[in-house]
Amino acid sequence: MYNTAIVLSRWMNLDGTLGEETKKRTDRSIDLYLEGATRSLTMSGLRDNKEPESPTSHAEAMKRYAHSCGVSEEAIFKEEHSLDTTGQAFFIKRDIIIPNEFQRLAVISSDYHMERVKAEFDFMFGGNYSIDYFSIDGFSTDQLLEDERRKIEYFNLFFKGINQADDSAIAERLFSRHALYRRLAS
């Protein structure tokens, strides 16, 4: 059994409801929970870095939706700092996985995104955790796959010289150089 099933958000609608892709990812986590395959859900995402400010975070909207589908509110964690996949992996580990001493994880995203998710989560978490990956099909395009390949190359260059799972070195690089997270350095 998984300690938690992590759902990586994508888009929200302007009215604050889940976009189709994020809803399907969330539905997969709800299925795992209701089947008894996971003890909890972790909803991840403040917003997409290309989206305007919204009335609620992606994680909060996903939590509300999962609760409306029968998941206990107490079984849902929220990560509300991230603006991209890199931030999701980092903040989930720092704020949810480590404090709760979780070891067995499921990570849910879309088919075109999965190669990047695996690369980034494997780097952030190292070999210290048991992670299974679940992909939602039906959203892949050649353009999205090419964009994801470029993002993997950028990620590898960005963290070049840093060892897997070196939390302090990763945090220092993220907060000192990453355009989306420099504002969080304190």
N, C-alpha and C positions, 0 to 999 in steps of 0.2 A: 504494500500500500504506500502511496505517495504521502509525504508530509503536506505537500501543497502542489496544486496545479497552477502554474503561472500563465496568465493570459496577457499577451502583448497587444496593446491597442493599436488601432490604425486611424480611421476617420470617425468623426461624429457629424451628425447632421446639424444644421444651423439652429434647430429647435432644442438641441441638447440630447437628442436620442442617438442611439448607436447607429453608425453606418452599417451597411450590409456585411462588410467584411469583418468588422469588429464584433458584430452580433454573432456571426457564425463561429468565430473563435471562442467567444464567451459561451455559446451553446455547447461547444465541445467540452469545455471545463465543467459546465453544469451536468452534462451526461456523466463525466467521470465521478463527480461528487455523488450524484443520485444513485450511481451503480455501486458506490462504496469503494471506489478505487483510490480516492484521495480523502484526506481528513479535512482539507481546507482549500480555498481558492485564494490566489493573489492576483489582484487586478492592477495592472501597471500602465501608468501614463498620465501626465498632466494634460498634455495636448500634443499634437503634431507640430513640429517647428515651423511648418508652412501655414498652419491654421491661425486665424485671428483668435483673440481671447474669447473664451466661451463662458457661459454662466456656471458651468460645473466642469470638473476634471473628467477625463476619460475614465479614470479609475472609479470615481464616484458614480458615474452613469452606468458603468459595467456592474458595480456592486448592487445598485438599485435594481437593475434588470435581473441579475442572478437571484436576488432575494425574492423578487416577484415570481420567480420560477420555482421557488421552494427551497432555496439554500438559506440556511440559518445565517443571520447577520454576523453572529459571533464567529462563524467559520470563514469569513471573508476579510482578507487583509487588503490594504490599499497602499500603493506606491505612487506618490503624486509629485515627484520632482522631475521626472524624465521628460525629455523632448525628442528623444530618438532611441534607437535600439541600444546604443552604447550606454546611454544613461539608464535605460531600463535594467540592463544586466548589472551595472554597478550599484544602483540604489536598491534594487531588490536584494542583492547579496548583503549590502551593508545594513539596511534598515529592517529587513524581514528574516532572511535566512539565518544569518549569524546570531542575532538576538534570540531567536526561537530554537536554535540548535537543530535546524532541519538538515537532513542528509539526503533524502530521496525526493527528487523533484521531477515534475512533468512540465514541459514548456510548450506552449501552444502558439502557433503563428500560421502564416499562409505558405502555400507551396513555393512561390517564387522567393520568399523571404528566408526560407529555412536554412540554406547554406550559410548565409550571413549570421543568422541567429546562432547556429551551432558554433561557428568560428568565434563569435564574440562571447558567448556564454562559456565555451570551453576555455577561452583565454582568461576570463574574469574568475572563473571558479576553479580552474586547474583540475587535477584528478581527484580532488578531495570529496567530491559529491557524486552520487548516482543520479544521472540526468537522462530522461527519455524525452524525445522530441515528437510532437504530434503536429502534422500539417493539415491545413484545410485546403482542399483543392478547389479549382475553378476561378482563380484570380490571376493566374500567371499570363504574362505576355512577353514577347521577345524583348521589348523595351524595358520592362520591369526587371527581367533577368539580367540584362546588360547593366542597368543602373546598380543592381545589387552587387555584381562582380566588381564594379568600380568602387563601391563603398567598402567592400572587403579589402581591396588593395589600399585604400586610404586608411582604414582602420589599422592594418598591419604596419604601414609607415608611421602612423601617429604614435603607436605604442612600441616602435622599434627600440630595442635595447632594454626593455622591461620584461621581467620573467612573468610567466603565467601565475595568477593568483597572488601576486605581490601587491596586496591591498594598499599599502602606504604609497608605493611608487605609482601605482595606477591612479590613486586619488590626487597625488601631486601633479601628475601630467594632466589629468582631466580638468582640475580646477585652475591650473595655471595657463593652459594652452587651448582648451576646447572652447570655441566661440560660443557655444550654447550654455556652458557651465562656469565660465570665469566669474560670472556675476555671483555665484554661490560661494566663492572663496571667502573665508573669513578667519 
